[in-house]
Amino acid sequence: MPTNPTRRKKLADAGLRVLAQSGARGLTHRAVDAEADVPDGTCSNYFGSRDELLGALAEHVYVRIGPTPDRLQELAGRPPTLDVLVDYIRYIVERTTASPELTVALFELRLEARRRPGLAAILGPTLQSAFADDVAFNRERGLPGSSTEIALLHYAIDGLLFDRLTVPLAPNLDVDSLVDLIVRRLVGPVE
């Protein structure tokens, strides 16, 4: 199996775009080859099966939408208030909507994982690790909210993202204001 990391990344990026554009049923090795503008058969050389391709995409999507250390440091350097938690959740929304196709691809992967236990075995720990990172950031900085409240925030923000990236219920509502409202209602007045 080829080990060129630059080409593997290019194929994974193309796979995420195909997944976002065509859904899991449209994700084929040929479609990824065409999207990446590489010779036919290249994707299957790097990802021997569809399950292997889906698993690689499940891991790669979090590399693409993950937080930057500089931004986390900036947030961590502020006094631990509800406003910082609001800004942290805004940063999650900012990262996941900066390249909307990545979040759409993640939703597609989550839906496909429901039907494919092998993919669920890869995606589940990745999702749980990202959640654990959020809980740890919150706890280590002394921010308000327990792990249960952080989970509730994830559920609410996932719903907000799904709404904004598909057919919005109320397209004129401001996302920043919605994030502020969600965090303050779920975590409550702590300051």
N, C-alpha and C positions, 0 to 999 in steps of 0.2 A: 504494500500500500504506500503511495507517495506521501512524503512528509514535508512538502513545501508549505510552511505556515502562512505565507502571504497568499498563496493560491487557495488554501483551505479557508482562510478568512474571507476571501473574495467570494468563494462558493457559498459560505454560510450567510454572508450579507445578501447575496442574490436569493438564497433560499428563503430568507425572512421576507424579502420583497414579494416573492412568488406566493408565499403563504398569505401575506396580507392582501394581495390582489386577487388571488384565485381560491383561497381557502385550502384546507387540508387535502381535499379531493383533487385539486389542481396541482399539488406539489408532486412533481415527478423529477427524476434525474434529468430527463431531457429539458424540462421547463427551466430547471436551475442552470443547466448548461447554456441555454439560450439567453436567459437573463444575465448571466455572468459573461456572456460573449466569449465562451471558450469552446474548444472542439467537442463534438458529441462524445460521450463516454467519460469525460473528465470527472464529472460529479460522482459517477459510480466507482471510479478509481479511488476517490477519497472517502466515500460513504457507501459501503458495499451493499447496504439494503435500505429500504425506505425507513425502517425503524431506526437504523443507525443515523440516517439523515435527520429524522425528527428529533432524536436524542441530542444530536450535536446542535441543532437549532434551539432546543430548550435551554441548553447551557449558554449558547452564544448570545441569546437575546438579553440576558442579564448582564453580560459584559458590556453590551451596547448601551443599556439604559441605567447602568449603575451610577452611584454618586461619585463625585470627584472629591478627593481628600481635601483640597483647598476649601471647597464650599462647606464641607462638614466641619472643618476646623473653624471657619468663620462662625458658624452656628454654635459650635461648642464653646467658643470664647465669650459668648454673651451670657448675662445672668439668666438662670433657669426660670423662665416665666412661661405662662401660657402663650404669650406672643411668639416666643421662640418655637414652641411646638407648632403653632399655626404656620410659621415660616418654614419649618421642616416639612410639614405636609404639603405646603405650597411648592416646595422644591421637588417633592415626589411628583406632583402633578406637572410641574414644569418639565422635568426630565422625561416623563412618559408621554407628553404631548409635543415635545420639540420635534420628534420624528414619529408622527402618529402611526406610520406603518409598523413600527416596532411593537407598539402596544396592541394594535390589531392582530399582529402575528402572535403575540403572547396569548391573547384571548383565543385565537384559533388553536394554539398548542394546548391550552387548558381544555378546550372542548374535545380535541382529538384524544387527549390523555384519558378522558372519560370512557372512550371506546377501546383504548389500547393500554393494557396493564403495563407493558414494558416501558412505554413513554411515561406513564404515571409514576413508575418507579424512579425515573430520572428527574422528571419535573417536580414531583412532590418534595424531595429533599432540597431542591433549588429554591422553591417557593418558601419552604419552611426556614431555610437559612436566611433568606432576605428578610423575612418577618422577624427572626431572632436578632438580626442586625439592628432592625428598627427598635425593638424592645430594649436591646443593650444600649443603643445610643440614648434612648429616653432615660433609662435607669441610671447610666453612668453620669449623665449631666444633671441629674436631679430634676428632670422635667416632670410636670404633672402627668398623671395617667398611668394606670396599671397595664399589665400585658393584656388584660381583657379589653380595656379601653383602646389600646393600640390595635387589637384585632377588630374591634368595632369600626375604628377609623379606616382600616384596610377595606372592610366590607363596604363602607359608605363611599370611599374614594374609588374603589373598583366600579361601583355602580355609576358614579359621576363620570368616570372615564368612558365606560361603556356607552352611556348616554351621549356624551359629547362627540365620541368617535363614530357613532352610528346615526341615529335619527333623534335629535334632541327633543325632549318633552317641551322645554321652554327655552328656545335658542337665544333669546334676548337677555337671559340672566347672566350676570358676570361671574365667571369661574372663580376668581379670587375671593369675591364676596361669599360665594357658596362654600368654598373651603373654610373660610373664617367662621362662618355660621356652623358648619358641620363640626369642626373641632371644638368650638366653644360650647355647643349643645351636648356633645358626647362626653367631653372631659369635664365641663362645668367650670364655674367660677372658683378658681383656686387661689388667685393672687391676693 
